[in-house]
């Protein structure tokens, strides 16, 4: 029971280690490997069991009304929150002298490109959500060209997902976009396509972070834990055999598998609900720097929590309403 409870509580450490490159210089860490032992196998078994249980619970008739019924689909409240959050996010990045994230730095001659693009997102958002989404997509393209791909890849799914979703949702919440882009957006799937894109890109983001920053390069996360040892709270609870190596394996595997579940559309509401709860709780612990970087994720999580659901044998999700509200 102690093992299960601590592993469940350990899920709440995911956001604190999500972007370890914000805290660790990618060129100043010692590479390491993750040795396999009984505890490693137990962690793998537990996480796979959690994923299986979440999928079974989601598809059960008993909880069908919870997992299969969209809510607030007659409103665009959280979509409007996302537009405000993205405008605020890029404005604060410009004020802080950052491009997308703290660990991404453009060359001196390229800084004005980053500043201009980020200001453009906030400025254009005033009258066109769709065009602002296109600018975010261009930022994703620019980051993949101007920055080392190994650094930019951690953020590309998030940018592509948000940018594409804003392009699709624009005609629903912006009179200008409704006049200019409604025809093509409806052909592309409209609101439901925007929800699906956010879900898959958030899943891909988690999958990449789990593989790229933990499982493939555990030295990064181990260096982070050397700097902030309190994040491995298993040891704080007296579980001394749960080393930092085990913790990196646990967090990386959890991120990767939860991300894969979102990509495949398994247990959407349970997974996103867990992530939303985790981010809210760790906001207090992580501090302002972590909050700014995760602002877009907060808005995405609540959109998906309301609208990204699964069908069950006993209940079909209600049709998402396409109306301005």
N, C-alpha and C positions, 0 to 999 in steps of 0.2 A: 504493500500500500504506500509506503514511504517513497518507493521508486516511482510509482505512478503519479503521486501528488506532486513531487518535485519536478517531474518531466512536464506535467501539465502547466505548472507555474513557470517552467522554463520557456514555454511558448511566448510568454510576455517579455522575453528578452530579444525577440526578433528585431523590432525596430531599432533598438539601441546598437545593434551590430549591422544593420542593413547596409549603410554606406560607410564602411570602415575607412575608406580613402579620404573622407572628410577630416579624419583625425591622424591618419598615418601617412607619411610620405612614401609614395610607391617605390621610391628608389632607396629607401632606408629601412629595409627590413631583412631579416634572415629567413631564407626559404626553409621549409620544413615539410615533413610528411605526417600523415595520420596513421599510426599503427593500428592494426586490427586486433581486438581482443574480445572477450566475452561481453564486456559492457558496450562496446561498439555495436555488436550484434544485437544486444538487448535494445539499444536505442533505435536501431533500424526496425526491429520488430514492433516496438511501441508506436513509432510514427506511421508505419504502414497500417497497423491496426487502427490508429486514429482515423486515417484517411478512409479505410474500409467502413468503419463505423459511421462516419459522417455521410458517406454515400448511401449506406443502407437506411439510415434515419431519414435522409432527404427523400428517398423514394418510397418510404412507408406511407400507407394511407392514414395512419394515426396522426402524423404531423403534416399532412398534405396542406392544410389551411395555412400553416406557418411557412412552409418552404415553397409553396406554389402560387401564392396570391400576391401580385404586385400591389404596392401601396403608393399613394401620392402621385399616381399616374395622370391625374387630372390637373396636376400642378407642375410648374417648372422651377420650383423654389430652389432645389439643390443645383439645378443647371445654372441658374442665375448666380448662385453662390460660387460655382466653379468659374464663371467668367470674371467675377470680382476678385477671386483668389488669384487667378492667373495674371490679371493686370497688376495686382499688388505684388505678387511674387517677382515679376520681372522689374517693376519699379524699384523694389528693395534691392534686387541684384545690382542694378545700376548704381544706386546710392552706396552700396557696400563695395563696389568695384569688382563684382563677380560676374562671370558668364555661365549661367545655368546652375553651377554648383561651386562650393568653395575650393575644390581641388582642380578645377578646370581653369587654366590661365592661357589667354591668347597672347601671341607675340605683340610687341609694342605697335607695330604697323597695322595690326589687325584689331586692335582694341575698339576703334571707332565702329567697325562692322558689328561687333557684339553689342555695343551701346545702342547703336541705331536700331538694330533688329529688336532688342528688348523694349526700347521705348515705343517702337512701332506697334508692338502687341497691345500695350496699354492704351495708346492713343486711338488706334483703329477700333478697339473693343467698344468705344463709346457709341459708334454708329453701325458697326458690322461685326458680328460674332464670327460669321463664316470667313471673312477676309482675315480676321485676326487668327483664326485657326490655320489658314494657309500660311501666314507669317510664321507661326510656331512650327509648321511642317518644314518651312524653309530654314528655320533655326536648327532643326534636327539635321537637315542636309548639310548646312554650313558646319555644324559641329563635327560631323563625320569626315569633312574635308580639311578643316583648319586644325583639328586636334588629333592627337594619336588615337587610333581606333580603340586601343585597349582601355583608354580612359573614357572615351565618349560612349562606348557600348553600354555602360551601366545606366545611361540616361535616355538612350534612343527609344526604347519601347514606350516609356512614359511620355516623351515628347510626341511621338507618332500617334499614340493613343489619344492624348488630349487634343492635339491639333486636328486629327481626323474627326474626332467626336464633335468638336466645336464647329467644324465645317458642316457636319450633318445636322446639328441641332439649331444652327443659326436661324433658318426660316421660321422656326417655332417660337422664337423669343425676340427676334429683331424685325421690325417692319421693313427696313431696308433690305434685309436678306430675304424676307418673304417675297418681296417684289422682284428681286433680282435672281434668286437661286432656288426658289421652291420647286420648280419643275425637275431639275436635275437631282436635287437632294432627295425628293420622294422616290425617284427612280432607283436611287442607290440604297434605299431601305429606310431612310429617315431616322426617326428616334430609336427604333429598335436596333438598327444597325449601329448607331452611336453607342448604345448600351453594350452591345456585343463586342464592339471594338475596344471600349474601355476595359471590359472584363479580360479579354484575351491579352491585351498589352500590359495590364497590371500583372497578370499571371506570368507573362514572358519576362517582365522586369524582375519579379521575385526569383524566377528560375535562373536568370543570368546572375543576379547578385549572389544566390546560393552557390552556384557553380564557380563563378569567376573570382569572387572575393573570399570564399571559404574553402570549398572542396578542392578546387584546382590550385589555389594559392593560400594555403592555410597559414603561411607565415605572416601575411597581412593581419589576419584576425588575432593571431597569437601575440603579435606586437601590440595590437590594440588592447588586449587583455593584460599585457604586462604594464601598460600605461594606466588602465582602469580596471584593476583586478576585482572590484566589487561587482562587476557585471556577471561574473561567474558565481552567482549566489548559492549554487549547490554547495560549494565549499563553505560559504558563510553559515549554512545550515548544518555543517559538520560532516558533509559527505566528501571527505578528503580524497577518496579514490576517483572522484569525478574531476579529472584534470582539465586544464585549459584545452588540451587536444580533444577530449571528449566533448567539451562544450562547443568547440568550433564545428565538430562533426554533427552535433545535435542541431545547432542553429542553421548550418548550411543545408543539411538534409531536410529540415522543416521548411525552409524557404523554397527549396527546389520542388518538393512534393506538393506543397500548398499552391505554388505557382502553376505546376502542371495540372492540378485539379481545376484551377480557374480557366486555364487554356482549354481544357477538355469539357468544361461546363459541368463538372461534378460537384454537387453540394454547394452551389454558388452562395446561397444566403448564409449558410452556416460558416463557410470559410471567410466570406467578407465580413460577417458579423464578428467573428473572432478577431480578424485583423483590425476592424474599427475599434473594438474594445481595447486591443493591445495598444494601438496608437494613442488613444485618449489617455490611458493610464500612464504610459511612458512619457507623455508630453511633460508631465510634472517633473519626472526624474531627469530627463535628458537635457532640458534647458533651452533657451531661446534659439541657439544656433541650429539645433536639431529640429525645432518647430518650424522655422522658416523653410528649411529644405523639404519638409514633409507636408507643407500646406496643401499642395495639389492632391496629395494622396488622401488627405482628410476628405476633401470634397468628392473625389472619385469614390471613396469607400461608401459614403452615404447615398450617392446615386445608385451604386450597385446594390446596396443593401435594400433599397426600395424597389428597384426595377429588374434586377438580374435574378431570375428565379428558375426553378426546375419543375418540370411536369412530374406528376405522380399518377399511379394507376387510378387513384380515387378522385383527383381534382385537377382540372385543367386551369392554367393561369388565365385570368381575365385579360381581355384585349387591352393593350395600352392605348389610351386615348390620345389622339393627336389634336390638341387644341391649345390655343394661347391662354395662359392663365397668369 
